[in-house]
Amino acid sequence: MRLAKILFVVVTAALVIGGHAGLWLSDRYPDDLKLKLTILNAIGWAVILLPALAVSRWAAQHRGPSDPSSSRDSRTDHRPN
């Protein structure tokens, strides 16, 4: 599952970077429009990714450790050591 997430991020980044490279190498659009579209795209990604990252980090803190061997909470274990 981790490999699928990494692959998704890499492919998405490659498509976005490739799209921007294609835009900037094209002679069809003036440079000021290229800059406006690039800034608009960056703002759009920031609006999507920053909250998603914040929620992911918040959820990870509330989930606790990801180690499956520490699934029991030691605070609720009342047996003597």
C-alpha positions, 0 to 999 in steps of 0.5 A: 500500500505504501508503494502505491501511495508513493507511486501516485505522488510521483506520477501526479508530480510528474504530470504537473511538472510536465504540464508546466514545462509544456506550458512554458515551452509553448509559443501559443500563450504570452508570458504574463498568461503563463505566469498567471496560470502557473500561480493559479495552479500553485495556489490550487495545489496549496489549497488542496494539499496543505489542509490534507497534510494538516488533517493527516498529521492531526489524525496520526497524532490521535491514532498513536504509535503505528507499531502493531506490537504496542497496540495495548495501552500500558496506562489501562493495564493494571497488572503488576510488572 
